[in-house]
């Protein structure tokens, strides 16, 4: 599955999450051309601070294949993974992660972000996960604007 198509699925899922009162993050995971999972952030709905879109998608993908490892998987996430999510993607042994918006974009939208870029975490940890930024960044940043316009949004 092409990364751009995967990202569009993640963006659609993020929009669905926003409509459900969740924050503007989505993640899709595919392997061997097959979509394994597509999830949005459910931190407020669960309530679980670890229920980020990436963690939710990893959980769903692992359940779908019956394994804790997602070797060879391609991931598209609407925003640069936070340290928790990037570590989880590393431990799941995904092959490649694509993202659109950056940690700085999330922080500008009011999210409490750690200023540890995913690329630095991978480098410091000696990870083999490949990371590509800038996949549909304007459209991914627009998700923050959509969320900010909601009168029922909450703050982080």
N, C-alpha and C positions, 0 to 999 in steps of 0.2 A: 504494500500500500504506500503510495507516495506521501512524503511528509506533509505537503500542503493539504492534501485531502484529509489526512489525520488531524492536522491543526484545525481545519474547518469543523470537523466533528467535535473537537475539544471546545472550540468557541461556541458552537451551538449548545453544548452541554452547559457551559458557563452561563449563557443567557437563560437557560432553563433554571439553573440554580438561582440566578438573580431574581427571576420571577417568583421563586419559592422563598425569597427572603434570605438567601445565602450570599456569601461574598463572591466576587467576580473571577473565579478561577475554574478552569476546566483542564482535563487531561485525558488523552486517548492513548491506548497501547495496542500495537499490532505485531504479529509475528507470522512470517511465511505468507504474507498477503491477507491474513485474516485478522479482523478486529477482535481483540480479546476483551477489552474493557473501555468504557468511556464514562467518566464520572466528573462530578463537580464537588466543590468544597461543601461539607456538611457540618462544619464546626458548631454552628448555632443550633442546628436541628437535632444533633445527637445528645446532648452537648459533649463534645470531645475535642480538645485542642489539637489532637493529632489527626483529625479527620480532614486533612487537606486533600485537594483533588488528586494529587499524585499518590498519596497513601491509599486513598479509596480505590483508585484505579489499579494499583499494585495488588491490593487485597482481592479485588474482583478478578483480575487476570490470573492470579495464582490459583484461585478457586476454579476458574474455567479450565485450566490445564491440569489441575491436581498436583502442582509442584511449587516449591518455594522459589525456584529459579526461573527467570524469564530470559534465558540465554537467547541471543539473537533478536530480541524484541526491539522495536523502534517505538519511541515515546514522543508525543507532541504535547507540550504543556503551554498554556496561554501566558504564563509568567515564569521567569527564571526560578528554578527550584530553590527553596530555602535550604539551609543546611540539613534539617531533618529529612526533607524529601530527597535531597540529592544523595544523602547517605543511604536511604532506603532503596533508591534506584540502583546505587552501587551494589548493595547487598543482594538485591534481586538479580544482579548480573545482566542488566539490560545492555544492549549493544550501543544504542545511540539515543540521545535526548536532544530534541529540538525545542526551542522556546521563542516566544514573541516579545512580550514586555519584559522589562528588567526589574531587578530589586529596587532600583531607584524610582522607577515608575510606580511601583506598589507603595513605596514610602511616601511619594508625593501625593498619592490618593488617600493617605492617612493610615496605612497599615504599619504596624510595629515590626519592622524588619531588622534582622541582624545584617550588618554590613560585611558579610562574608560571601563574596561572589562564588557561584557554583564552580566555576573554572578553577578558582584557587583551592577550594576544598578537594576537588579531584586531583589536582597537582600535588597538594600537600599529602594526600592520602595514598598516592601512587595508584590511582584507579585507572582501569583500562576503558571505562565508559567514555565514549566520544560525545562531545557537546557542541552543538551548533546554535548560535544566537541569531536573532533577526529574521525569524520566519513569520511573515505577516505582522510585523510589530505595530503598525498603525492600527490595524483592526483589533489586535489584542489590547492595546492601550485604550481603545474606544470602550472596551468592557468596563474599565474603571469609571469612565464618564457616565456610562449607562447606570452603573451602580450608584454613583454619587448623586444622580438626579432622583433617585428613589426617596420618597419622603419617609419610608419606614426602615431605612438602612440604619445600621448600628455602627458604633465606632470601635476601633481596635486600640 
